[in-house]
Amino acid sequence: MVDRSALLHEMIVRCPSISLWVEFLYGKSTRLYLGDEHIMSATRVQQGDPLGPLLFALVLHPRIHKIRDNCKLLLHAWYLDNGAVVGDSGE
């Protein structure tokens, strides 16, 4: 799960040229329709959004560096929103 405020912050820092567009898309809750009903979407990246994996990866990036700097792992490899971690479970 990605907190939208963290997502918007990372966009401003790392991709300022498209941050206004992402703020337009994710700055407010959006209405998702289910037949005649609807629910409000206020968290996470929207499923099916072509920008979704990039946005998730931008929020994940500082945490990956924290893992790298603080954990002794045999392997940790990441591609967009997918990761593999190999090492002692205590780490």
JOQUI-V180506 format. One record per backbone hydrogen bond with DSSP energy under -0.5 kcal/mol. CO is the residue of the C=O (numbers start at 0). NH is the residue of the N-H. E is the energy in kcal/mol with one decimal. If there is no record, write none. Layout:
co & nh & e
CO & NH & E
CO & NH & E
//
This chain:
co & nh & e
1 & 43 & -1.4
2 & 6 & -2.1
3 & 7 & -2.7
4 & 8 & -2.0
5 & 9 & -2.5
6 & 10 & -2.0
7 & 11 & -2.0
8 & 12 & -2.2
9 & 13 & -3.1
10 & 14 & -2.2
14 & 17 & -1.6
14 & 18 & -0.7
15 & 18 & -0.5
15 & 19 & -0.5
17 & 21 & -2.2
18 & 22 & -2.5
19 & 23 & -2.0
20 & 24 & -1.9
21 & 25 & -2.9
22 & 26 & -2.3
29 & 31 & -0.5
29 & 40 & -3.4
30 & 32 & -0.5
31 & 38 & -2.4
33 & 36 & -2.0
36 & 33 & -3.1
38 & 31 & -3.2
39 & 41 & -0.7
40 & 29 & -2.2
45 & 48 & -1.8
48 & 51 & -1.9
50 & 54 & -2.8
51 & 55 & -2.7
52 & 56 & -2.5
53 & 57 & -2.3
54 & 58 & -1.5
55 & 59 & -2.2
56 & 60 & -2.0
57 & 61 & -0.6
58 & 62 & -0.5
59 & 62 & -0.5
59 & 63 & -2.1
60 & 64 & -1.9
61 & 65 & -1.7
62 & 66 & -2.3
63 & 67 & -2.6
64 & 68 & -2.4
65 & 69 & -1.7
66 & 70 & -2.0
70 & 72 & -1.0
74 & 85 & -3.3
76 & 83 & -2.6
78 & 81 & -2.3
81 & 78 & -2.8
83 & 76 & -2.2
85 & 73 & -1.6
85 & 74 & -2.1
87 & 90 & -1.2
//
